[in-house]
Amino acid sequence: MGGRPAGIAYSPEDNHLYVGNFASKELSVISTVDNRLIGKYPVGSSPIDVIYENTTGGIYVTNFGSRSVSVMNTDNMTETTTNVPTYEHCTIPVDEAPFGIIYFNHPGSKNDGHIYVTNPNGGTVTMIDAMIDAKCSPRDDNSITTIVAAILIIVVVAVIVYLVRSGWANVVRRSLIRSLSQKEQLRGKW
């Protein structure tokens, strides 16, 4: 378990307990089937309350010290023996010192529930739309590489276009031809 366990939630879909560890900035996941620790997942500073929301299968954690709510998709939490777990995670900014959290699905509707977060230091209550605000996108580790490659291609093409339009291409071409002909002349002398 992590440091100073605070909030706790139960998910009947996977028979797991989710425990916010106030002092260690992480969420512990415990199997209720065999009472073993499945993993620890990083969240914001001072996680204090936890809920399970059954419409999206999300775990919501109020981070008292970082003015945010961490949202985790339980479908993608994997058991891990390292300190580098894989899971979908996103953070929603809220008012100062978020504390209590509750899920409410409006009567007569199936999937339009809201998450309500109390922010005692800010004197506010934040409403989060469970179906819109809390959607985590799968993190693609190759996405940064793809973006960098695309930017490099755009820069190279822009430089080539600039050189062609400004007449530098002819200068570079003539310079290369001179350089090659000088090398051929040197070869002929040897």
Residue frames as a rotation matrix with the C-alpha (Angstrom) as fourth column:
MET 1
0.582 0.813 0.000 0.00
0.813 -0.582 0.000 0.00
0.000 0.000 -1.000 0.00
GLY 2
-0.055 -0.564 0.824 1.08
0.488 -0.735 -0.471 3.59
0.871 0.376 0.316 -0.47
GLY 3
-0.874 -0.398 -0.279 1.55
0.440 -0.406 -0.801 6.33
0.205 -0.823 0.530 2.09
ARG 4
-0.797 0.570 -0.201 -1.49
-0.151 -0.510 -0.847 7.42
-0.585 -0.644 0.493 4.14
PRO 5
-0.759 0.581 0.295 -4.40
0.589 0.418 0.691 5.68
0.278 0.698 -0.660 2.38
ALA 6
-0.846 0.499 -0.189 -7.38
-0.354 -0.790 -0.501 8.05
-0.399 -0.356 0.845 2.13
GLY 7
0.054 0.948 -0.315 -10.29
-0.931 -0.066 -0.360 7.55
-0.362 0.313 0.878 -0.31
ILE 8
-0.835 -0.255 0.488 -11.45
-0.121 0.949 0.290 4.14
-0.537 0.183 -0.823 -1.48
ALA 9
0.048 0.849 -0.526 -13.77
-0.962 -0.102 -0.252 2.88
-0.268 0.519 0.812 -4.23
TYR 10
-0.395 -0.075 0.915 -14.95
-0.043 0.997 0.063 -0.55
-0.918 -0.015 -0.397 -5.34
SER 11
-0.348 0.264 -0.899 -15.49
-0.936 -0.145 0.320 -1.68
-0.046 0.954 0.297 -8.93
PRO 12
0.218 0.507 0.834 -17.90
-0.450 0.811 -0.374 -4.64
-0.866 -0.294 0.405 -9.22
GLU 13
0.847 0.120 -0.517 -16.88
-0.531 0.216 -0.820 -5.14
0.013 0.969 0.247 -12.85
ASP 14
0.238 -0.839 -0.489 -13.33
-0.309 0.412 -0.857 -6.21
0.921 0.355 -0.161 -12.03
ASN 15
0.846 0.174 -0.504 -13.63
0.384 0.456 0.802 -6.89
0.370 -0.873 0.319 -8.26
HIS 16
-0.249 -0.968 0.040 -10.96
0.746 -0.218 -0.629 -4.33
0.617 -0.127 0.777 -7.45
LEU 17
0.669 0.260 -0.696 -10.54
0.654 -0.650 0.386 -1.78
-0.353 -0.714 -0.605 -4.71
TYR 18
0.127 -0.595 0.794 -9.00
0.616 -0.579 -0.533 1.56
0.777 0.557 0.293 -5.71
VAL 19
0.609 0.000 -0.793 -7.27
0.762 -0.275 0.586 3.39
-0.218 -0.961 -0.168 -2.86
GLY 20
0.650 -0.379 0.658 -5.93
0.067 -0.835 -0.547 6.94
0.757 0.400 -0.517 -3.03
ASN 21
0.298 -0.658 -0.691 -2.62
0.952 0.261 0.162 7.28
0.074 -0.706 0.704 -1.17
PHE 22
0.959 0.281 -0.045 -2.48
0.285 -0.950 0.126 10.83
-0.007 -0.134 -0.991 0.15
ALA 23
0.587 -0.781 -0.214 1.26
-0.277 -0.442 0.853 10.96
-0.761 -0.442 -0.476 0.93
SER 24
-0.288 -0.807 0.516 2.62
0.197 0.477 0.856 9.05
-0.937 0.349 0.021 -2.08
LYS 25
-0.182 0.254 -0.950 0.70
-0.774 -0.632 -0.021 10.58
-0.606 0.732 0.312 -5.04
GLU 26
-0.865 -0.120 -0.488 -0.56
-0.429 0.683 0.591 7.25
0.262 0.720 -0.642 -6.27
LEU 27
0.258 0.958 0.123 -3.58
-0.965 0.251 0.071 5.02
0.037 -0.137 0.990 -6.56
SER 28
-0.805 -0.468 0.366 -3.26
-0.504 0.863 -0.005 1.44
-0.314 -0.189 -0.931 -5.29
VAL 29
0.106 0.807 -0.581 -5.31
-0.890 0.338 0.307 -1.27
0.444 0.485 0.753 -6.97
ILE 30
-0.714 -0.276 0.643 -6.18
-0.617 0.683 -0.392 -4.31
-0.331 -0.677 -0.658 -4.84
SER 31
-0.503 0.540 -0.675 -7.90
-0.290 0.630 0.720 -7.50
0.814 0.558 -0.160 -5.97
THR 32
-0.112 0.538 0.836 -10.81
-0.993 -0.035 -0.111 -8.41
-0.030 -0.843 0.538 -3.68
VAL 33
0.695 0.336 -0.636 -10.69
-0.455 0.890 -0.027 -11.97
0.557 0.308 0.771 -4.97
ASP 34
0.503 -0.585 -0.637 -7.30
0.636 0.749 -0.185 -12.80
0.585 -0.312 0.748 -3.42
ASN 35
0.961 -0.005 -0.278 -6.50
0.205 -0.663 0.720 -9.61
-0.188 -0.749 -0.635 -1.44
ARG 36
0.031 -0.995 0.098 -3.30
0.882 0.074 0.465 -8.86
-0.470 0.072 0.880 -3.32
LEU 37
0.204 -0.103 -0.974 -1.89
-0.178 -0.982 0.067 -5.58
-0.963 0.160 -0.218 -4.53
ILE 38
0.645 0.105 0.757 -2.17
0.669 0.401 -0.626 -5.49
-0.369 0.910 0.189 -8.32
GLY 39
-0.150 -0.732 0.665 -0.36
0.881 -0.404 -0.246 -2.21
0.449 0.549 0.705 -8.94
LYS 40
0.103 0.101 -0.990 0.26
0.602 -0.798 -0.019 1.40
-0.792 -0.594 -0.143 -8.00
TYR 41
0.093 0.069 0.993 -0.52
0.954 -0.292 -0.069 4.16
0.286 0.954 -0.093 -10.47
PRO 42
-0.810 -0.458 -0.366 0.67
0.551 -0.808 -0.208 7.78
-0.201 -0.370 0.907 -10.30
VAL 43
0.357 0.880 0.312 -1.96
0.890 -0.422 0.174 10.49
0.285 0.215 -0.934 -9.85
GLY 44
0.277 -0.207 0.938 -1.84
0.017 -0.975 -0.221 14.14
0.961 0.077 -0.267 -8.76
SER 45
-0.739 -0.646 0.193 -0.64
-0.098 -0.180 -0.979 15.54
0.667 -0.742 0.069 -5.46
SER 46
-0.893 0.296 0.338 -2.45
-0.355 -0.003 -0.935 14.42
-0.276 -0.955 0.108 -2.28
PRO 47
-0.518 0.756 -0.400 -5.18
-0.213 0.338 0.916 12.12
0.828 0.560 -0.014 -3.68
ILE 48
-0.869 0.154 0.471 -7.92
-0.491 -0.141 -0.860 12.20
-0.067 -0.978 0.198 -1.08
ASP 49
-0.014 0.916 0.401 -11.17
-0.464 0.349 -0.814 10.76
-0.886 -0.197 0.420 -2.49
VAL 50
-0.936 -0.304 -0.180 -11.92
-0.317 0.499 0.807 8.09
-0.156 0.812 -0.563 -5.09
ILE 51
0.116 0.966 0.232 -15.06
-0.556 0.257 -0.791 6.98
-0.823 -0.037 0.567 -6.94
TYR 52
-0.840 -0.181 0.511 -15.86
0.287 0.651 0.703 4.36
-0.460 0.738 -0.495 -9.57
GLU 53
-0.180 0.772 -0.609 -18.21
-0.718 -0.527 -0.455 5.48
-0.672 0.355 0.649 -12.36
ASN 54
-0.250 0.082 0.965 -19.91
0.169 0.985 -0.040 2.53
-0.953 0.154 -0.260 -14.07
THR 55
0.790 0.587 -0.175 -21.05
-0.057 -0.214 -0.975 4.26
-0.610 0.781 -0.135 -17.28
THR 56
0.694 -0.606 -0.388 -17.54
-0.626 -0.244 -0.741 4.77
0.354 0.757 -0.549 -18.63
GLY 57
0.785 -0.419 -0.456 -15.71
0.516 0.850 0.107 2.40
0.343 -0.319 0.884 -16.28
GLY 58
0.098 -0.782 0.615 -13.64
0.048 -0.613 -0.788 5.29
0.994 0.107 -0.022 -15.01
ILE 59
0.230 -0.161 -0.960 -11.95
0.972 0.079 0.220 5.84
0.041 -0.984 0.175 -11.68
TYR 60
0.430 -0.023 0.902 -12.00
0.141 -0.986 -0.092 9.48
0.892 0.166 -0.421 -10.54
VAL 61
0.099 -0.517 -0.850 -9.49
0.987 0.159 0.018 10.70
0.126 -0.841 0.526 -7.96
THR 62
0.926 0.153 0.345 -9.58
0.115 -0.985 0.131 14.15
0.360 -0.081 -0.929 -6.34
ASN 63
0.008 -0.989 -0.146 -6.05
0.866 0.080 -0.493 15.52
0.499 -0.122 0.858 -6.00
PHE 64
0.742 0.404 -0.536 -6.27
0.658 -0.590 0.467 17.89
-0.128 -0.699 -0.704 -3.04
GLY 65
0.203 -0.785 -0.585 -2.77
0.352 -0.499 0.792 19.30
-0.914 -0.367 0.175 -3.56
SER 66
-0.778 -0.599 0.190 -2.82
0.367 -0.188 0.911 19.84
-0.510 0.778 0.365 -7.32
ARG 67
-0.316 0.726 -0.611 -6.25
-0.503 -0.674 -0.541 21.36
-0.805 0.137 0.578 -8.06
SER 68
-0.478 0.098 -0.873 -7.24
-0.835 0.258 0.486 18.48
0.273 0.961 -0.042 -10.31
VAL 69
0.447 0.559 0.698 -9.19
-0.586 0.773 -0.243 15.27
-0.675 -0.300 0.674 -10.75
SER 70
-0.719 -0.655 -0.233 -7.33
-0.641 0.494 0.587 12.30
-0.269 0.572 -0.775 -12.24
VAL 71
0.507 0.862 -0.016 -9.43
-0.763 0.441 -0.472 10.04
-0.400 0.251 0.881 -14.46
MET 72
-0.669 -0.735 0.107 -8.32
-0.631 0.638 0.442 6.49
-0.393 0.228 -0.891 -15.15
ASN 73
0.261 0.696 -0.669 -9.84
-0.906 0.416 0.078 3.99
0.332 0.586 0.739 -17.54
THR 74
0.117 -0.192 0.974 -10.01
-0.720 0.659 0.217 0.64
-0.684 -0.727 -0.061 -15.72
ASP 75
0.957 0.265 0.116 -10.23
-0.108 0.699 -0.707 -1.28
-0.268 0.664 0.698 -19.01
ASN 76
0.685 -0.727 -0.042 -6.61
-0.046 0.014 -0.999 -0.43
0.727 0.686 -0.023 -19.75
MET 77
0.328 -0.592 0.736 -5.03
-0.944 -0.179 0.277 -0.82
-0.032 -0.785 -0.618 -16.32
THR 78
0.541 -0.213 -0.814 -2.68
-0.201 0.907 -0.371 -3.75
0.817 0.364 0.447 -16.52
GLU 79
0.965 -0.261 -0.030 -1.04
0.123 0.346 0.930 -5.75
-0.233 -0.901 0.366 -13.78
THR 80
0.583 -0.803 0.123 2.58
-0.251 -0.322 -0.913 -4.78
0.773 0.501 -0.389 -13.46
THR 81
0.708 -0.447 -0.547 5.64
0.706 0.464 0.534 -5.85
0.015 -0.765 0.644 -11.54
THR 82
-0.448 -0.848 0.283 7.54
0.831 -0.512 -0.219 -2.68
0.331 0.137 0.934 -12.44
ASN 83
-0.307 0.310 -0.900 6.99
0.532 -0.728 -0.433 0.92
-0.789 -0.612 0.058 -11.48
VAL 84
-0.837 0.039 -0.545 5.94
-0.434 -0.653 0.621 1.80
-0.332 0.756 0.564 -15.04
PRO 85
-0.332 0.790 0.516 2.27
0.418 0.613 -0.670 0.79
-0.846 -0.007 -0.533 -15.33
THR 86
-0.983 0.121 0.140 0.33
0.085 -0.375 0.923 1.25
0.164 0.919 0.358 -18.53
TYR 87
-0.223 0.956 -0.191 -3.13
0.869 0.107 -0.482 2.79
-0.441 -0.274 -0.855 -18.46
GLU 88
-0.131 0.289 0.948 -5.21
0.601 -0.738 0.308 5.57
0.789 0.610 -0.077 -19.91
HIS 89
-0.082 0.029 -0.996 -5.05
0.927 -0.366 -0.086 8.62
-0.367 -0.930 0.003 -17.72
CYS 90
-0.198 -0.019 0.980 -6.10
0.513 -0.854 0.087 12.22
0.835 0.520 0.179 -18.02
THR 91
-0.613 -0.071 -0.787 -6.37
0.754 -0.351 -0.555 15.14
-0.237 -0.933 0.269 -15.64
ILE 92
0.186 0.745 0.640 -9.21
0.700 -0.558 0.446 17.62
0.689 0.366 -0.625 -15.33
PRO 93
-0.855 -0.491 0.167 -8.43
0.253 -0.675 -0.693 20.98
0.453 -0.550 0.701 -13.70
VAL 94
0.297 0.928 -0.227 -10.81
0.751 -0.080 0.655 22.06
0.590 -0.365 -0.720 -10.93
ASP 95
0.606 -0.014 0.795 -10.90
-0.306 -0.927 0.218 24.76
0.734 -0.376 -0.566 -8.24
GLU 96
-0.277 -0.848 0.451 -8.65
-0.719 -0.128 -0.683 24.95
0.637 -0.514 -0.574 -5.20
ALA 97
-0.795 -0.256 0.549 -8.28
-0.593 0.517 -0.617 21.91
-0.126 -0.817 -0.563 -2.90
PRO 98
0.002 0.829 -0.560 -10.73
-0.709 0.396 0.584 19.40
0.705 0.396 0.588 -4.43
PHE 99
-0.644 -0.193 0.740 -11.99
-0.743 0.389 -0.545 17.09
-0.183 -0.901 -0.394 -1.72
GLY 100
-0.254 0.638 0.727 -15.27
-0.090 0.732 -0.675 15.17
-0.963 -0.237 -0.128 -1.99
ILE 101
-0.744 0.025 -0.668 -16.45
-0.668 -0.038 0.743 13.55
-0.007 0.999 0.045 -5.21
ILE 102
-0.285 0.722 0.630 -19.69
-0.043 0.647 -0.761 11.82
-0.957 -0.244 -0.154 -6.24
TYR 103
-0.997 0.073 -0.002 -21.21
0.008 0.141 0.990 10.41
0.073 0.987 -0.141 -9.43
PHE 104
-0.320 0.947 -0.028 -24.84
-0.111 -0.067 -0.992 11.18
-0.941 -0.315 0.126 -10.24
ASN 105
-0.943 0.157 0.292 -26.76
0.325 0.258 0.910 9.76
0.068 0.953 -0.294 -13.19
HIS 106
-0.721 0.692 -0.025 -29.91
-0.681 -0.715 -0.161 11.77
-0.129 -0.100 0.987 -13.89
PRO 107
-0.370 0.662 0.651 -33.18
0.004 0.702 -0.712 9.85
-0.929 -0.261 -0.262 -13.42
GLY 108
0.657 0.749 0.086 -34.64
0.016 0.100 -0.995 8.54
-0.754 0.655 0.054 -16.67
SER 109
0.659 -0.493 -0.568 -31.37
-0.733 -0.249 -0.633 8.70
0.171 0.833 -0.526 -18.58
LYS 110
0.949 -0.302 -0.093 -28.82
0.307 0.950 0.052 6.04
0.073 -0.078 0.994 -19.26
ASN 111
0.201 -0.977 0.064 -25.53
0.979 0.200 -0.030 7.76
0.017 0.069 0.997 -20.08
ASP 112
0.237 -0.158 0.959 -25.55
0.284 -0.932 -0.224 11.42
0.929 0.325 -0.176 -19.16
GLY 113
0.685 0.034 -0.728 -24.18
0.721 0.109 0.684 11.25
0.102 -0.993 0.050 -15.64
HIS 114
0.503 -0.516 0.693 -22.14
-0.231 -0.853 -0.468 13.94
0.833 0.075 -0.548 -13.99
ILE 115
-0.015 -0.606 -0.795 -19.32
0.897 0.344 -0.278 13.96
0.442 -0.717 0.539 -11.48
TYR 116
0.762 0.242 0.601 -19.54
-0.029 -0.914 0.405 16.60
0.647 -0.326 -0.689 -8.75
VAL 117
-0.081 -0.887 -0.454 -16.42
0.801 0.213 -0.559 17.72
0.593 -0.409 0.694 -6.89
THR 118
0.927 0.323 -0.190 -16.38
0.369 -0.701 0.610 19.88
0.064 -0.636 -0.769 -3.77
ASN 119
-0.069 -0.934 0.350 -13.60
0.622 -0.314 -0.717 22.47
0.780 0.168 0.603 -3.58
PRO 120
0.534 0.443 -0.720 -13.74
0.844 -0.229 0.485 23.75
0.050 -0.867 -0.496 0.04
ASN 121
-0.286 -0.706 -0.648 -10.88
0.680 -0.626 0.382 26.25
-0.675 -0.332 0.659 -0.19
GLY 122
-0.962 -0.032 0.270 -12.35
0.237 -0.581 0.778 27.74
0.132 0.813 0.567 -3.37
GLY 123
-0.590 0.800 -0.107 -15.90
-0.223 -0.289 -0.931 27.64
-0.776 -0.526 0.349 -2.01
THR 124
-0.173 0.494 -0.852 -17.18
-0.983 -0.139 0.119 25.95
-0.060 0.858 0.510 -5.19
VAL 125
0.129 0.203 0.971 -18.56
-0.035 0.979 -0.200 22.72
-0.991 -0.008 0.133 -6.59
THR 126
-0.545 -0.384 -0.745 -17.24
-0.760 -0.150 0.633 21.60
-0.354 0.911 -0.210 -9.99
MET 127
0.523 0.715 0.464 -19.46
-0.314 0.668 -0.675 19.60
-0.793 0.207 0.573 -12.35
ILE 128
-0.637 -0.723 -0.268 -17.75
-0.605 0.253 0.755 17.19
-0.478 0.643 -0.598 -14.78
ASP 129
0.502 0.764 -0.406 -19.68
-0.853 0.362 -0.375 15.55
-0.139 0.535 0.834 -17.62
ALA 130
0.129 -0.469 0.874 -18.72
-0.337 0.808 0.484 11.89
-0.933 -0.357 -0.053 -17.33
MET 131
0.549 0.157 0.821 -19.29
0.583 0.631 -0.511 11.24
-0.598 0.760 0.255 -21.03
ILE 132
0.872 -0.186 0.453 -17.52
0.283 -0.563 -0.777 14.30
0.399 0.805 -0.438 -22.46
ASP 133
0.692 -0.591 0.414 -15.04
-0.675 -0.733 0.080 15.91
0.257 -0.335 -0.907 -20.08
ALA 134
0.294 -0.571 0.766 -13.48
-0.713 0.403 0.574 12.74
-0.637 -0.715 -0.289 -18.81
LYS 135
0.996 0.026 0.081 -12.67
0.035 0.742 -0.670 10.91
-0.078 0.670 0.738 -22.03
CYS 136
0.168 -0.985 0.029 -9.12
-0.419 -0.045 0.907 9.73
-0.892 -0.165 -0.420 -22.01
SER 137
0.765 -0.019 -0.644 -7.53
-0.626 0.217 -0.749 9.05
0.154 0.976 0.154 -25.35
PRO 138
0.847 -0.522 0.096 -5.21
0.478 0.829 0.290 6.09
-0.231 -0.200 0.952 -25.67
ARG 139
0.531 -0.743 -0.407 -1.64
-0.559 -0.668 0.491 7.29
-0.636 -0.033 -0.771 -25.47
ASP 140
0.948 -0.268 0.175 0.32
0.305 0.592 -0.746 6.34
0.096 0.760 0.642 -28.55
ASP 141
0.457 -0.846 -0.276 4.03
0.271 -0.164 0.949 6.27
-0.847 -0.508 0.155 -27.75
ASN 142
-0.324 -0.585 0.743 4.78
0.888 0.083 0.452 6.68
-0.326 0.806 0.493 -31.46
SER 143
0.660 0.701 0.269 2.73
0.751 -0.613 -0.246 9.87
-0.007 0.365 -0.931 -31.77
ILE 144
0.650 -0.492 -0.580 5.59
-0.118 -0.819 0.562 12.15
-0.751 -0.297 -0.590 -30.74
THR 145
-0.419 -0.827 0.374 7.93
0.254 0.289 0.923 10.49
-0.872 0.482 0.089 -33.22
THR 146
-0.060 0.498 0.865 5.32
0.991 0.132 -0.008 10.88
-0.118 0.857 -0.502 -35.96
ILE 147
0.884 0.406 -0.230 4.82
0.403 -0.913 -0.063 14.57
-0.236 -0.037 -0.971 -35.14
VAL 148
0.254 -0.878 -0.405 8.58
-0.182 -0.455 0.872 15.27
-0.950 -0.147 -0.275 -35.14
ALA 149
-0.513 -0.430 0.743 9.02
0.579 0.466 0.669 13.44
-0.635 0.773 0.010 -38.46
ALA 150
0.344 0.728 0.593 6.15
0.939 -0.260 -0.226 15.41
-0.011 0.634 -0.773 -40.02
ILE 151
0.852 -0.081 -0.517 7.62
0.059 -0.967 0.248 18.70
-0.520 -0.242 -0.819 -38.80
LEU 152
-0.164 -0.986 -0.007 11.05
-0.007 -0.006 1.000 17.80
-0.986 0.164 -0.006 -40.22
ILE 153
-0.330 0.110 0.938 9.53
0.891 0.364 0.271 16.94
-0.311 0.925 -0.217 -43.60
ILE 154
0.737 0.663 0.132 7.63
0.674 -0.706 -0.219 20.25
-0.052 0.250 -0.967 -43.66
VAL 155
0.580 -0.595 -0.557 10.80
-0.135 -0.744 0.654 22.19
-0.803 -0.304 -0.512 -42.79
VAL 156
-0.444 -0.783 0.436 12.86
0.310 0.323 0.894 20.45
-0.841 0.532 0.100 -45.50
VAL 157
-0.023 0.517 0.856 10.18
0.999 0.052 -0.004 21.07
-0.046 0.854 -0.518 -48.13
ALA 158
0.884 0.370 -0.288 9.87
0.387 -0.922 0.005 24.72
-0.263 -0.116 -0.958 -47.05
VAL 159
0.157 -0.912 -0.378 13.65
-0.118 -0.398 0.910 25.21
-0.981 -0.098 -0.170 -47.35
ILE 160
-0.534 -0.330 0.778 13.70
0.652 0.425 0.628 23.64
-0.538 0.843 -0.011 -50.82
VAL 161
0.402 0.761 0.509 10.79
0.914 -0.361 -0.183 25.81
0.044 0.539 -0.841 -51.96
TYR 162
0.800 -0.155 -0.579 12.51
0.085 -0.927 0.365 28.90
-0.593 -0.341 -0.729 -50.57
LEU 163
-0.223 -0.975 0.006 15.78
0.065 -0.008 0.998 28.06
-0.973 0.223 0.065 -52.32
VAL 164
-0.358 0.159 0.920 14.05
0.903 0.308 0.298 27.45
-0.236 0.938 -0.254 -55.64
ARG 165
0.652 0.726 0.218 12.03
0.756 -0.644 -0.116 30.65
0.056 0.240 -0.969 -55.47
SER 166
0.789 -0.355 -0.501 14.93
-0.050 -0.850 0.524 32.80
-0.612 -0.388 -0.689 -54.37
GLY 167
0.800 -0.487 -0.351 17.34
-0.457 -0.115 -0.882 31.59
0.389 0.866 -0.314 -57.05
TRP 168
0.154 -0.775 0.613 19.65
-0.910 0.129 0.393 29.87
-0.384 -0.619 -0.686 -54.59
ALA 169
0.655 0.121 0.746 19.01
0.023 0.984 -0.179 26.55
-0.755 0.134 0.642 -56.26
ASN 170
0.930 -0.335 0.148 20.87
0.148 -0.028 -0.989 27.74
0.335 0.942 0.024 -59.38
VAL 171
0.391 -0.817 0.424 23.74
-0.847 -0.500 -0.181 29.03
0.360 -0.288 -0.888 -57.24
VAL 172
0.227 -0.261 0.938 24.00
-0.643 0.684 0.346 25.73
-0.732 -0.681 -0.012 -55.38
ARG 173
0.860 0.139 0.491 23.74
0.227 0.757 -0.612 23.76
-0.457 0.638 0.620 -58.64
ARG 174
0.796 -0.600 0.081 26.51
-0.193 -0.379 -0.905 25.83
0.574 0.704 -0.418 -60.30
SER 175
0.232 -0.717 0.657 28.67
-0.973 -0.175 0.152 25.49
0.006 -0.674 -0.738 -57.21
LEU 176
0.432 -0.018 0.902 28.28
-0.274 0.950 0.150 21.70
-0.859 -0.312 0.406 -57.23
ILE 177
0.961 -0.079 0.263 29.08
0.274 0.344 -0.898 21.52
-0.019 0.936 0.352 -60.98
ARG 178
0.555 -0.805 0.211 32.24
-0.612 -0.567 -0.551 23.61
0.563 0.177 -0.807 -60.46
SER 179
0.188 -0.470 0.862 33.27
-0.886 0.298 0.356 21.44
-0.425 -0.831 -0.360 -57.56
LEU 180
0.650 0.113 0.751 32.76
0.072 0.975 -0.209 18.23
-0.756 0.190 0.626 -59.56
SER 181
0.934 -0.324 0.153 34.62
0.145 -0.046 -0.988 19.55
0.327 0.945 0.004 -62.61
GLN 182
0.368 -0.842 0.395 37.55
-0.884 -0.448 -0.132 20.62
0.288 -0.301 -0.909 -60.41
LYS 183
0.264 -0.234 0.936 37.74
-0.537 0.770 0.344 17.09
-0.801 -0.593 0.077 -58.98
GLU 184
0.860 0.068 0.506 37.72
0.337 0.668 -0.663 15.63
-0.383 0.741 0.552 -62.52
GLN 185
0.775 -0.625 0.094 40.51
-0.331 -0.528 -0.782 18.00
0.539 0.575 -0.616 -63.56
LEU 186
0.184 -0.717 0.673 42.58
-0.963 0.005 0.269 16.88
-0.196 -0.697 -0.690 -60.56
ARG 187
0.517 0.052 0.854 42.04
-0.109 0.994 0.005 13.25
-0.849 -0.096 0.520 -61.45
GLY 188
0.978 -0.120 0.169 43.24
0.185 0.130 -0.974 13.87
0.095 0.984 0.149 -64.98
LYS 189
0.505 -0.837 0.209 46.53
-0.750 -0.546 -0.375 15.29
0.428 0.032 -0.903 -63.67
TRP 190
0.131 -0.459 0.879 47.36
-0.749 0.535 0.391 12.25
-0.650 -0.709 -0.274 -61.61
